[in-house]
Amino acid sequence: MNNRENNKHRTTVSIYGQQYTVVGQEDPAHVKEVARIVNDQMREIKRRNPYLDTTRLAVLTAVNVVSEYKKAEAEQRNKDS
Amino acid sequence: MNNRENNKHRTTVSIYGQQYTVVGQEDPAHVKEVARIVNDQMREIKRRNPYLDTTRLAVLTAVNVVSEYKKAEAEQRNKDS
């Protein structure tokens, strides 16, 4: 292993029945927590919209997460000012 | 239109070549900004990983967004404490 690879982790997670290997400097515990959140959100959206195909489900999961993030960010800005 | 529907918006956005109609109390400008962010992230991840199919691409976009969100949240907690 060379220096450049020394601080890289390979973490394999399962999301909605598929395996993903994440390579990077992220702590494996962080990657696993993130995967669990995405997996849970996909299952929740699927429960409410059983007709959705997996691609649209994954896109809507990303949309939900970004939406929550932007709202939290705006709230934080209001608190800070 | 009845009262229950009065404060609901229908916003149609295009993400990665597919149309999505978002129904809810969100401001259409918020929904459009969120869609633009997801679309841009999907195109960026696809540029770096051209072999990815659209489902895996969308799942990895959700993973990226949640990962950034959790890191920003942790940073904010450190600032607050």
Backbone of each chain as nested JSON, in Angstrom:
{
  "chains": [
    {"id": "A", "residues": [
      {"number": 1, "name": "MET", "atoms": {"N": [0.84, -1.2, 0.0], "CA": [0.0, 0.0, 0.0], "C": [0.876, 1.251, 0.0]}},
      {"number": 2, "name": "ASN", "atoms": {"N": [0.685, 2.158, -0.918], "CA": [1.502, 3.369, -0.925], "C": [0.87, 4.445, -0.028]}},
      {"number": 3, "name": "ASN", "atoms": {"N": [1.613, 5.539, 0.155], "CA": [1.159, 6.586, 1.075], "C": [-0.2, 7.156, 0.717]}},
      {"number": 4, "name": "ARG", "atoms": {"N": [-0.405, 7.317, -0.596], "CA": [-1.633, 7.962, -1.041], "C": [-2.862, 7.131, -0.64]}},
      {"number": 5, "name": "GLU", "atoms": {"N": [-2.652, 5.816, -0.59], "CA": [-3.785, 4.943, -0.257], "C": [-3.913, 4.708, 1.248]}},
      {"number": 6, "name": "ASN", "atoms": {"N": [-2.865, 5.086, 1.983], "CA": [-2.807, 4.746, 3.402], "C": [-4.014, 5.207, 4.203]}},
      {"number": 7, "name": "ASN", "atoms": {"N": [-4.482, 6.421, 3.94], "CA": [-5.585, 6.947, 4.743], "C": [-6.942, 6.754, 4.066]}},
      {"number": 8, "name": "LYS", "atoms": {"N": [-7.003, 5.828, 3.103], "CA": [-8.28, 5.564, 2.437], "C": [-8.921, 4.295, 2.988]}},
      {"number": 9, "name": "HIS", "atoms": {"N": [-10.216, 4.359, 3.176], "CA": [-10.976, 3.187, 3.615], "C": [-11.825, 2.685, 2.457]}},
      {"number": 10, "name": "ARG", "atoms": {"N": [-12.055, 1.395, 2.434], "CA": [-13.048, 0.808, 1.534], "C": [-14.173, 0.29, 2.407]}},
      {"number": 11, "name": "THR", "atoms": {"N": [-15.36, 0.824, 2.244], "CA": [-16.487, 0.381, 3.054], "C": [-17.585, -0.119, 2.131]}},
      {"number": 12, "name": "THR", "atoms": {"N": [-18.017, -1.36, 2.345], "CA": [-19.099, -1.898, 1.521], "C": [-20.396, -1.852, 2.307]}},
      {"number": 13, "name": "VAL", "atoms": {"N": [-21.411, -1.267, 1.692], "CA": [-22.718, -1.142, 2.342], "C": [-23.784, -1.689, 1.411]}},
      {"number": 14, "name": "SER", "atoms": {"N": [-24.933, -2.026, 1.995], "CA": [-26.061, -2.505, 1.207], "C": [-27.173, -1.458, 1.278]}},
      {"number": 15, "name": "ILE", "atoms": {"N": [-27.623, -0.999, 0.121], "CA": [-28.715, -0.032, 0.078], "C": [-29.784, -0.553, -0.871]}},
      {"number": 16, "name": "TYR", "atoms": {"N": [-30.953, -0.755, -0.342], "CA": [-32.089, -1.212, -1.143], "C": [-31.716, -2.45, -1.962]}},
      {"number": 17, "name": "GLY", "atoms": {"N": [-31.024, -3.361, -1.277], "CA": [-30.709, -4.659, -1.881], "C": [-29.509, -4.688, -2.804]}},
      {"number": 18, "name": "GLN", "atoms": {"N": [-28.841, -3.532, -2.977], "CA": [-27.641, -3.528, -3.817], "C": [-26.418, -3.172, -2.985]}},
      {"number": 19, "name": "GLN", "atoms": {"N": [-25.262, -3.744, -3.382], "CA": [-24.02, -3.467, -2.673], "C": [-23.318, -2.258, -3.285]}},
      {"number": 20, "name": "TYR", "atoms": {"N": [-22.788, -1.393, -2.434], "CA": [-22.002, -0.254, -2.892], "C": [-20.701, -0.228, -2.102]}},
      {"number": 21, "name": "THR", "atoms": {"N": [-19.581, -0.081, -2.808], "CA": [-18.308, 0.069, -2.115], "C": [-17.881, 1.526, -2.204]}},
      {"number": 22, "name": "VAL", "atoms": {"N": [-17.746, 2.147, -1.042], "CA": [-17.363, 3.553, -0.98], "C": [-15.888, 3.613, -0.604]}},
      {"number": 23, "name": "VAL", "atoms": {"N": [-15.087, 4.252, -1.477], "CA": [-13.656, 4.397, -1.216], "C": [-13.383, 5.863, -0.914]}},
      {"number": 24, "name": "GLY", "atoms": {"N": [-12.711, 6.12, 0.217], "CA": [-12.424, 7.521, 0.533], "C": [-11.919, 7.653, 1.945]}},
      {"number": 25, "name": "GLN", "atoms": {"N": [-11.765, 8.909, 2.343], "CA": [-11.198, 9.151, 3.666], "C": [-12.261, 9.129, 4.76]}},
      {"number": 26, "name": "GLU", "atoms": {"N": [-13.52, 8.923, 4.37], "CA": [-14.592, 8.902, 5.36], "C": [-14.422, 7.721, 6.317]}},
      {"number": 27, "name": "ASP", "atoms": {"N": [-14.722, 7.974, 7.56], "CA": [-14.792, 6.941, 8.59], "C": [-15.864, 5.909, 8.179]}},
      {"number": 28, "name": "PRO", "atoms": {"N": [-15.511, 4.599, 8.206], "CA": [-16.511, 3.583, 7.846], "C": [-17.817, 3.693, 8.641]}},
      {"number": 29, "name": "ALA", "atoms": {"N": [-17.74, 4.117, 9.899], "CA": [-18.968, 4.271, 10.7], "C": [-19.871, 5.357, 10.11]}},
      {"number": 30, "name": "HIS", "atoms": {"N": [-19.251, 6.432, 9.614], "CA": [-20.007, 7.51, 8.956], "C": [-20.679, 6.981, 7.687]}},
      {"number": 31, "name": "VAL", "atoms": {"N": [-19.917, 6.246, 6.873], "CA": [-20.459, 5.709, 5.616], "C": [-21.639, 4.78, 5.915]}},
      {"number": 32, "name": "LYS", "atoms": {"N": [-21.496, 3.952, 6.951], "CA": [-22.572, 3.012, 7.298], "C": [-23.816, 3.734, 7.794]}},
      {"number": 33, "name": "GLU", "atoms": {"N": [-23.629, 4.799, 8.568], "CA": [-24.779, 5.572, 9.05], "C": [-25.514, 6.219, 7.868]}},
      {"number": 34, "name": "VAL", "atoms": {"N": [-24.733, 6.795, 6.947], "CA": [-25.314, 7.445, 5.765], "C": [-26.103, 6.423, 4.935]}},
      {"number": 35, "name": "ALA", "atoms": {"N": [-25.524, 5.246, 4.731], "CA": [-26.194, 4.198, 3.949], "C": [-27.511, 3.789, 4.609]}},
      {"number": 36, "name": "ARG", "atoms": {"N": [-27.494, 3.694, 5.939], "CA": [-28.707, 3.314, 6.67], "C": [-29.792, 4.375, 6.468]}},
      {"number": 37, "name": "ILE", "atoms": {"N": [-29.418, 5.654, 6.516], "CA": [-30.39, 6.74, 6.339], "C": [-31.005, 6.684, 4.935]}},
      {"number": 38, "name": "VAL", "atoms": {"N": [-30.152, 6.513, 3.915], "CA": [-30.648, 6.469, 2.529], "C": [-31.551, 5.248, 2.347]}},
      {"number": 39, "name": "ASN", "atoms": {"N": [-31.117, 4.107, 2.843], "CA": [-31.91, 2.874, 2.762], "C": [-33.284, 3.058, 3.423]}},
      {"number": 40, "name": "ASP", "atoms": {"N": [-33.294, 3.625, 4.627], "CA": [-34.556, 3.835, 5.357], "C": [-35.474, 4.778, 4.584]}},
      {"number": 41, "name": "GLN", "atoms": {"N": [-34.903, 5.868, 4.04], "CA": [-35.724, 6.843, 3.306], "C": [-36.307, 6.214, 2.047]}},
      {"number": 42, "name": "MET", "atoms": {"N": [-35.508, 5.392, 1.347], "CA": [-36.015, 4.736, 0.137], "C": [-37.181, 3.821, 0.482]}},
      {"number": 43, "name": "ARG", "atoms": {"N": [-37.047, 3.052, 1.568], "CA": [-38.126, 2.132, 1.961], "C": [-39.385, 2.891, 2.385]}},
      {"number": 44, "name": "GLU", "atoms": {"N": [-39.181, 4.033, 3.046], "CA": [-40.317, 4.846, 3.481], "C": [-41.053, 5.441, 2.274]}},
      {"number": 45, "name": "ILE", "atoms": {"N": [-40.297, 5.966, 1.299], "CA": [-40.928, 6.563, 0.101], "C": [-41.628, 5.46, -0.708]}},
      {"number": 46, "name": "LYS", "atoms": {"N": [-41.006, 4.291, -0.792], "CA": [-41.617, 3.163, -1.506], "C": [-42.931, 2.726, -0.846]}},
      {"number": 47, "name": "ARG", "atoms": {"N": [-42.938, 2.755, 0.497], "CA": [-44.136, 2.369, 1.231], "C": [-45.294, 3.301, 0.86]}},
      {"number": 48, "name": "ARG", "atoms": {"N": [-44.977, 4.593, 0.72], "CA": [-46.017, 5.565, 0.406], "C": [-46.35, 5.618, -1.088]}},
      {"number": 49, "name": "ASN", "atoms": {"N": [-45.432, 5.151, -1.945], "CA": [-45.628, 5.182, -3.398], "C": [-45.199, 3.857, -4.004]}},
      {"number": 50, "name": "PRO", "atoms": {"N": [-46.016, 2.813, -3.817], "CA": [-45.572, 1.456, -4.181], "C": [-45.332, 1.282, -5.685]}},
      {"number": 51, "name": "TYR", "atoms": {"N": [-45.876, 2.19, -6.508], "CA": [-45.769, 2.059, -7.965], "C": [-44.423, 2.564, -8.503]}},
      {"number": 52, "name": "LEU", "atoms": {"N": [-43.633, 3.23, -7.665], "CA": [-42.393, 3.856, -8.157], "C": [-41.338, 2.829, -8.546]}},
      {"number": 53, "name": "ASP", "atoms": {"N": [-40.69, 3.044, -9.693], "CA": [-39.547, 2.181, -10.02], "C": [-38.321, 2.657, -9.232]}},
      {"number": 54, "name": "THR", "atoms": {"N": [-37.299, 1.802, -9.187], "CA": [-36.176, 2.06, -8.277], "C": [-35.418, 3.338, -8.63]}},
      {"number": 55, "name": "THR", "atoms": {"N": [-35.291, 3.644, -9.925], "CA": [-34.569, 4.864, -10.308], "C": [-35.301, 6.102, -9.811]}},
      {"number": 56, "name": "ARG", "atoms": {"N": [-36.631, 6.165, -10.084], "CA": [-37.407, 7.324, -9.638], "C": [-37.409, 7.398, -8.106]}},
      {"number": 57, "name": "LEU", "atoms": {"N": [-37.473, 6.239, -7.466], "CA": [-37.422, 6.175, -6.006], "C": [-36.115, 6.775, -5.49]}},
      {"number": 58, "name": "ALA", "atoms": {"N": [-35.0, 6.402, -6.107], "CA": [-33.701, 6.913, -5.664], "C": [-33.586, 8.407, -5.928]}},
      {"number": 59, "name": "VAL", "atoms": {"N": [-34.096, 8.874, -7.083], "CA": [-34.061, 10.309, -7.388], "C": [-34.909, 11.069, -6.369]}},
      {"number": 60, "name": "LEU", "atoms": {"N": [-36.104, 10.55, -6.063], "CA": [-36.966, 11.249, -5.098], "C": [-36.368, 11.232, -3.699]}},
      {"number": 61, "name": "THR", "atoms": {"N": [-35.621, 10.186, -3.365], "CA": [-34.914, 10.154, -2.083], "C": [-33.881, 11.278, -2.039]}},
      {"number": 62, "name": "ALA", "atoms": {"N": [-33.125, 11.423, -3.136], "CA": [-32.133, 12.51, -3.21], "C": [-32.835, 13.865, -3.098]}},
      {"number": 63, "name": "VAL", "atoms": {"N": [-33.971, 14.01, -3.772], "CA": [-34.739, 15.266, -3.718], "C": [-35.165, 15.557, -2.279]}},
      {"number": 64, "name": "ASN", "atoms": {"N": [-35.703, 14.559, -1.592], "CA": [-36.145, 14.741, -0.197], "C": [-35.004, 15.192, 0.692]}},
      {"number": 65, "name": "VAL", "atoms": {"N": [-33.872, 14.513, 0.528], "CA": [-32.731, 14.796, 1.393], "C": [-32.216, 16.209, 1.141]}},
      {"number": 66, "name": "VAL", "atoms": {"N": [-32.087, 16.608, -0.131], "CA": [-31.616, 17.962, -0.444], "C": [-32.615, 18.989, 0.086]}},
      {"number": 67, "name": "SER", "atoms": {"N": [-33.907, 18.687, -0.053], "CA": [-34.939, 19.61, 0.411], "C": [-34.821, 19.848, 1.911]}},
      {"number": 68, "name": "GLU", "atoms": {"N": [-34.676, 18.754, 2.672], "CA": [-34.52, 18.884, 4.129], "C": [-33.25, 19.652, 4.472]}},
      {"number": 69, "name": "TYR", "atoms": {"N": [-32.184, 19.365, 3.724], "CA": [-30.905, 20.027, 3.962], "C": [-31.02, 21.525, 3.744]}},
      {"number": 70, "name": "LYS", "atoms": {"N": [-31.651, 21.933, 2.619], "CA": [-31.78, 23.361, 2.315], "C": [-32.656, 24.065, 3.361]}},
      {"number": 71, "name": "LYS", "atoms": {"N": [-33.683, 23.362, 3.847], "CA": [-34.547, 23.981, 4.867], "C": [-33.792, 24.146, 6.18]}},
      {"number": 72, "name": "ALA", "atoms": {"N": [-33.021, 23.119, 6.57], "CA": [-32.238, 23.19, 7.812], "C": [-31.203, 24.305, 7.721]}},
      {"number": 73, "name": "GLU", "atoms": {"N": [-30.605, 24.446, 6.536], "CA": [-29.588, 25.47, 6.297], "C": [-30.2, 26.865, 6.447]}},
      {"number": 74, "name": "ALA", "atoms": {"N": [-31.387, 27.06, 5.878], "CA": [-32.055, 28.364, 5.957], "C": [-32.417, 28.69, 7.403]}},
      {"number": 75, "name": "GLU", "atoms": {"N": [-32.884, 27.67, 8.152], "CA": [-33.219, 27.864, 9.576], "C": [-31.986, 28.28, 10.367]}},
      {"number": 76, "name": "GLN", "atoms": {"N": [-30.865, 27.594, 10.069], "CA": [-29.625, 27.892, 10.77], "C": [-29.185, 29.323, 10.479]}},
      {"number": 77, "name": "ARG", "atoms": {"N": [-29.336, 29.748, 9.207], "CA": [-28.988, 31.127, 8.823], "C": [-29.821, 32.13, 9.611]}},
      {"number": 78, "name": "ASN", "atoms": {"N": [-31.117, 31.818, 9.783], "CA": [-31.993, 32.709, 10.552], "C": [-31.555, 32.788, 12.014]}},
      {"number": 79, "name": "LYS", "atoms": {"N": [-31.151, 31.619, 12.566], "CA": [-30.709, 31.586, 13.962], "C": [-29.429, 32.393, 14.154]}},
      {"number": 80, "name": "ASP", "atoms": {"N": [-28.499, 32.265, 13.158], "CA": [-27.193, 32.921, 13.268], "C": [-27.295, 34.441, 13.141]}},
      {"number": 81, "name": "SER", "atoms": {"N": [-28.307, 34.931, 12.393], "CA": [-28.341, 36.378, 12.103], "C": [-29.118, 37.144, 13.175]}}
    ]},
    {"id": "B", "residues": [
      {"number": 1, "name": "MET", "atoms": {"N": [-61.61, 23.939, -6.111], "CA": [-60.503, 23.566, -5.207], "C": [-60.975, 23.647, -3.743]}},
      {"number": 2, "name": "ASN", "atoms": {"N": [-60.835, 22.607, -2.977], "CA": [-61.267, 22.685, -1.579], "C": [-60.147, 23.222, -0.686]}},
      {"number": 3, "name": "ASN", "atoms": {"N": [-60.483, 23.476, 0.59], "CA": [-59.52, 24.099, 1.488], "C": [-58.24, 23.307, 1.661]}},
      {"number": 4, "name": "ARG", "atoms": {"N": [-58.42, 22.001, 1.691], "CA": [-57.261, 21.165, 1.939], "C": [-56.227, 21.302, 0.819]}},
      {"number": 5, "name": "GLU", "atoms": {"N": [-56.733, 21.56, -0.39], "CA": [-55.81, 21.68, -1.531], "C": [-55.293, 23.102, -1.714]}},
      {"number": 6, "name": "ASN", "atoms": {"N": [-55.938, 24.058, -1.022], "CA": [-55.651, 25.466, -1.283], "C": [-54.189, 25.845, -1.132]}},
      {"number": 7, "name": "ASN", "atoms": {"N": [-53.542, 25.325, -0.082], "CA": [-52.161, 25.725, 0.152], "C": [-51.157, 24.723, -0.424]}},
      {"number": 8, "name": "LYS", "atoms": {"N": [-51.615, 23.892, -1.356], "CA": [-50.7, 22.935, -1.977], "C": [-50.292, 23.409, -3.364]}},
      {"number": 9, "name": "HIS", "atoms": {"N": [-49.029, 23.237, -3.667], "CA": [-48.522, 23.569, -4.995], "C": [-48.205, 22.284, -5.749]}},
      {"number": 10, "name": "ARG", "atoms": {"N": [-48.364, 22.331, -7.055], "CA": [-47.866, 21.262, -7.927], "C": [-46.727, 21.845, -8.735]}},
      {"number": 11, "name": "THR", "atoms": {"N": [-45.542, 21.313, -8.548], "CA": [-44.397, 21.826, -9.291], "C": [-43.786, 20.696, -10.109]}},
      {"number": 12, "name": "THR", "atoms": {"N": [-43.668, 20.907, -11.409], "CA": [-43.06, 19.881, -12.256], "C": [-41.628, 20.283, -12.577]}},
      {"number": 13, "name": "VAL", "atoms": {"N": [-40.713, 19.356, -12.323], "CA": [-39.293, 19.621, -12.569], "C": [-38.721, 18.493, -13.416]}},
      {"number": 14, "name": "SER", "atoms": {"N": [-37.604, 18.775, -14.052], "CA": [-36.925, 17.761, -14.854], "C": [-35.596, 17.43, -14.185]}},
      {"number": 15, "name": "ILE", "atoms": {"N": [-35.399, 16.144, -13.879], "CA": [-34.14, 15.712, -13.265], "C": [-33.574, 14.572, -14.092]}},
      {"number": 16, "name": "TYR", "atoms": {"N": [-32.385, 14.783, -14.607], "CA": [-31.694, 13.755, -15.383], "C": [-32.608, 13.196, -16.483]}},
      {"number": 17, "name": "GLY", "atoms": {"N": [-33.3, 14.125, -17.153], "CA": [-34.114, 13.752, -18.324], "C": [-35.492, 13.18, -18.021]}},
      {"number": 18, "name": "GLN", "atoms": {"N": [-35.849, 13.101, -16.715], "CA": [-37.193, 12.608, -16.381], "C": [-37.986, 13.7, -15.676]}},
      {"number": 19, "name": "GLN", "atoms": {"N": [-39.309, 13.7, -15.908], "CA": [-40.172, 14.688, -15.275], "C": [-40.668, 14.162, -13.923]}},
      {"number": 20, "name": "TYR", "atoms": {"N": [-40.674, 15.044, -12.923], "CA": [-41.219, 14.705, -11.605], "C": [-42.183, 15.809, -11.193]}},
      {"number": 21, "name": "THR", "atoms": {"N": [-43.363, 15.433, -10.73], "CA": [-44.299, 16.432, -10.207], "C": [-44.321, 16.313, -8.693]}},
      {"number": 22, "name": "VAL", "atoms": {"N": [-43.943, 17.383, -8.048], "CA": [-43.89, 17.408, -6.584], "C": [-45.126, 18.156, -6.093]}},
      {"number": 23, "name": "VAL", "atoms": {"N": [-45.929, 17.487, -5.266], "CA": [-47.132, 18.109, -4.721], "C": [-46.896, 18.337, -3.228]}},
      {"number": 24, "name": "GLY", "atoms": {"N": [-47.103, 19.545, -2.763], "CA": [-46.901, 19.799, -1.343], "C": [-46.933, 21.273, -1.036]}},
      {"number": 25, "name": "GLN", "atoms": {"N": [-46.636, 21.597, 0.217], "CA": [-46.702, 22.988, 0.646], "C": [-45.426, 23.759, 0.321]}},
      {"number": 26, "name": "GLU", "atoms": {"N": [-44.428, 23.044, -0.224], "CA": [-43.166, 23.71, -0.54], "C": [-43.385, 24.788, -1.598]}},
      {"number": 27, "name": "ASP", "atoms": {"N": [-42.69, 25.89, -1.435], "CA": [-42.604, 26.945, -2.433], "C": [-42.021, 26.36, -3.734]}},
      {"number": 28, "name": "PRO", "atoms": {"N": [-42.674, 26.61, -4.889], "CA": [-42.143, 26.089, -6.156], "C": [-40.684, 26.491, -6.408]}},
      {"number": 29, "name": "ALA", "atoms": {"N": [-40.276, 27.681, -5.95], "CA": [-38.885, 28.111, -6.154], "C": [-37.925, 27.189, -5.391]}},
      {"number": 30, "name": "HIS", "atoms": {"N": [-38.327, 26.753, -4.184], "CA": [-37.534, 25.806, -3.382], "C": [-37.426, 24.47, -4.113]}},
      {"number": 31, "name": "VAL", "atoms": {"N": [-38.57, 23.979, -4.606], "CA": [-38.578, 22.678, -5.311], "C": [-37.664, 22.735, -6.531]}},
      {"number": 32, "name": "LYS", "atoms": {"N": [-37.714, 23.867, -7.271], "CA": [-36.876, 23.989, -8.474], "C": [-35.395, 24.058, -8.126]}},
      {"number": 33, "name": "GLU", "atoms": {"N": [-35.066, 24.734, -7.032], "CA": [-33.657, 24.81, -6.626], "C": [-33.148, 23.412, -6.236]}},
      {"number": 34, "name": "VAL", "atoms": {"N": [-33.98, 22.679, -5.463], "CA": [-33.616, 21.332, -5.028], "C": [-33.396, 20.426, -6.25]}},
      {"number": 35, "name": "ALA", "atoms": {"N": [-34.307, 20.512, -7.229], "CA": [-34.2, 19.689, -8.437], "C": [-32.909, 20.005, -9.193]}},
      {"number": 36, "name": "ARG", "atoms": {"N": [-32.57, 21.288, -9.257], "CA": [-31.349, 21.702, -9.959], "C": [-30.119, 21.117, -9.261]}},
      {"number": 37, "name": "ILE", "atoms": {"N": [-30.11, 21.13, -7.92], "CA": [-28.971, 20.59, -7.165], "C": [-28.827, 19.091, -7.42]}},
      {"number": 38, "name": "VAL", "atoms": {"N": [-29.946, 18.353, -7.351], "CA": [-29.903, 16.894, -7.559], "C": [-29.44, 16.597, -8.99]}},
      {"number": 39, "name": "ASN", "atoms": {"N": [-30.016, 17.321, -9.962], "CA": [-29.64, 17.136, -11.363], "C": [-28.138, 17.387, -11.569]}},
      {"number": 40, "name": "ASP", "atoms": {"N": [-27.634, 18.483, -11.021], "CA": [-26.212, 18.817, -11.173], "C": [-25.327, 17.751, -10.534]}},
      {"number": 41, "name": "GLN", "atoms": {"N": [-25.727, 17.283, -9.333], "CA": [-24.909, 16.264, -8.64], "C": [-24.901, 14.963, -9.426]}},
      {"number": 42, "name": "MET", "atoms": {"N": [-26.069, 14.581, -9.979], "CA": [-26.115, 13.342, -10.765], "C": [-25.191, 13.449, -11.973]}},
      {"number": 43, "name": "ARG", "atoms": {"N": [-25.211, 14.598, -12.666], "CA": [-24.357, 14.769, -13.844], "C": [-22.879, 14.764, -13.467]}},
      {"number": 44, "name": "GLU", "atoms": {"N": [-22.567, 15.339, -12.312], "CA": [-21.178, 15.379, -11.846], "C": [-20.682, 13.963, -11.5]}},
      {"number": 45, "name": "ILE", "atoms": {"N": [-21.522, 13.192, -10.793], "CA": [-21.113, 11.825, -10.424], "C": [-21.0, 10.962, -11.684]}},
      {"number": 46, "name": "LYS", "atoms": {"N": [-21.91, 11.142, -12.632], "CA": [-21.866, 10.396, -13.889], "C": [-20.595, 10.717, -14.682]}},
      {"number": 47, "name": "ARG", "atoms": {"N": [-20.19, 12.004, -14.636], "CA": [-18.981, 12.423, -15.347], "C": [-17.772, 11.657, -14.785]}},
      {"number": 48, "name": "ARG", "atoms": {"N": [-17.755, 11.479, -13.46], "CA": [-16.61, 10.818, -12.823], "C": [-16.718, 9.292, -12.885]}},
      {"number": 49, "name": "ASN", "atoms": {"N": [-17.955, 8.763, -13.08], "CA": [-18.178, 7.306, -13.125], "C": [-19.109, 6.969, -14.282]}},
      {"number": 50, "name": "PRO", "atoms": {"N": [-18.583, 7.024, -15.513], "CA": [-19.465, 6.922, -16.688], "C": [-20.167, 5.57, -16.801]}},
      {"number": 51, "name": "TYR", "atoms": {"N": [-19.67, 4.561, -16.1], "CA": [-20.233, 3.215, -16.219], "C": [-21.478, 3.018, -15.349]}},
      {"number": 52, "name": "LEU", "atoms": {"N": [-21.781, 3.966, -14.486], "CA": [-22.893, 3.778, -13.54], "C": [-24.255, 3.797, -14.223]}},
      {"number": 53, "name": "ASP", "atoms": {"N": [-25.123, 2.857, -13.861], "CA": [-26.495, 2.95, -14.355], "C": [-27.268, 3.993, -13.519]}},
      {"number": 54, "name": "THR", "atoms": {"N": [-28.426, 4.401, -14.036], "CA": [-29.13, 5.556, -13.462], "C": [-29.579, 5.301, -12.021]}},
      {"number": 55, "name": "THR", "atoms": {"N": [-29.981, 4.063, -11.707], "CA": [-30.412, 3.777, -10.335], "C": [-29.257, 3.937, -9.358]}},
      {"number": 56, "name": "ARG", "atoms": {"N": [-28.106, 3.322, -9.694], "CA": [-26.946, 3.421, -8.8], "C": [-26.483, 4.878, -8.708]}},
      {"number": 57, "name": "LEU", "atoms": {"N": [-26.562, 5.574, -9.827], "CA": [-26.199, 6.989, -9.852], "C": [-27.078, 7.788, -8.888]}},
      {"number": 58, "name": "ALA", "atoms": {"N": [-28.387, 7.54, -8.926], "CA": [-29.307, 8.275, -8.053], "C": [-29.074, 7.903, -6.595]}},
      {"number": 59, "name": "VAL", "atoms": {"N": [-28.82, 6.608, -6.322], "CA": [-28.557, 6.179, -4.935], "C": [-27.272, 6.849, -4.43]}},
      {"number": 60, "name": "LEU", "atoms": {"N": [-26.239, 6.878, -5.272], "CA": [-24.977, 7.489, -4.841], "C": [-25.123, 9.001, -4.662]}},
      {"number": 61, "name": "THR", "atoms": {"N": [-25.995, 9.625, -5.437], "CA": [-26.28, 11.049, -5.25], "C": [-26.915, 11.268, -3.875]}},
      {"number": 62, "name": "ALA", "atoms": {"N": [-27.89, 10.41, -3.533], "CA": [-28.518, 10.509, -2.206], "C": [-27.475, 10.287, -1.112]}},
      {"number": 63, "name": "VAL", "atoms": {"N": [-26.599, 9.307, -1.305], "CA": [-25.534, 9.026, -0.322], "C": [-24.641, 10.26, -0.143]}},
      {"number": 64, "name": "ASN", "atoms": {"N": [-24.225, 10.876, -1.253], "CA": [-23.366, 12.068, -1.178], "C": [-24.029, 13.191, -0.401]}},
      {"number": 65, "name": "VAL", "atoms": {"N": [-25.3, 13.415, -0.712], "CA": [-26.012, 14.526, -0.088], "C": [-26.163, 14.279, 1.411]}},
      {"number": 66, "name": "VAL", "atoms": {"N": [-26.553, 13.052, 1.786], "CA": [-26.706, 12.742, 3.217], "C": [-25.355, 12.864, 3.917]}},
      {"number": 67, "name": "SER", "atoms": {"N": [-24.296, 12.411, 3.254], "CA": [-22.966, 12.465, 3.843], "C": [-22.573, 13.914, 4.128]}},
      {"number": 68, "name": "GLU", "atoms": {"N": [-22.767, 14.807, 3.147], "CA": [-22.451, 16.229, 3.347], "C": [-23.307, 16.824, 4.461]}},
      {"number": 69, "name": "TYR", "atoms": {"N": [-24.576, 16.428, 4.476], "CA": [-25.502, 16.938, 5.48], "C": [-25.046, 16.548, 6.891]}},
      {"number": 70, "name": "LYS", "atoms": {"N": [-24.684, 15.254, 7.066], "CA": [-24.268, 14.782, 8.392], "C": [-22.974, 15.466, 8.828]}},
      {"number": 71, "name": "LYS", "atoms": {"N": [-22.078, 15.72, 7.881], "CA": [-20.826, 16.391, 8.235], "C": [-21.086, 17.84, 8.638]}},
      {"number": 72, "name": "ALA", "atoms": {"N": [-21.962, 18.538, 7.881], "CA": [-22.287, 19.932, 8.203], "C": [-22.964, 20.017, 9.569]}},
      {"number": 73, "name": "GLU", "atoms": {"N": [-23.827, 19.027, 9.847], "CA": [-24.547, 18.966, 11.114], "C": [-23.566, 18.797, 12.278]}},
      {"number": 74, "name": "ALA", "atoms": {"N": [-22.592, 17.914, 12.105], "CA": [-21.597, 17.663, 13.148], "C": [-20.75, 18.913, 13.389]}},
      {"number": 75, "name": "GLU", "atoms": {"N": [-20.369, 19.604, 12.305], "CA": [-19.609, 20.847, 12.41], "C": [-20.391, 21.895, 13.192]}},
      {"number": 76, "name": "GLN", "atoms": {"N": [-21.688, 21.989, 12.864], "CA": [-22.546, 22.968, 13.514], "C": [-22.644, 22.663, 15.017]}},
      {"number": 77, "name": "ARG", "atoms": {"N": [-22.737, 21.37, 15.338], "CA": [-22.819, 20.963, 16.753], "C": [-21.547, 21.38, 17.487]}},
      {"number": 78, "name": "ASN", "atoms": {"N": [-20.392, 21.216, 16.818], "CA": [-19.127, 21.62, 17.437], "C": [-19.071, 23.12, 17.672]}},
      {"number": 79, "name": "LYS", "atoms": {"N": [-19.603, 23.888, 16.692], "CA": [-19.615, 25.361, 16.812], "C": [-20.52, 25.786, 17.969]}},
      {"number": 80, "name": "ASP", "atoms": {"N": [-21.683, 25.099, 18.092], "CA": [-22.667, 25.487, 19.106], "C": [-22.199, 25.175, 20.526]}},
      {"number": 81, "name": "SER", "atoms": {"N": [-21.346, 24.152, 20.647], "CA": [-21.013, 23.687, 22.015], "C": [-19.786, 24.397, 22.58]}}
    ]}
  ]
}
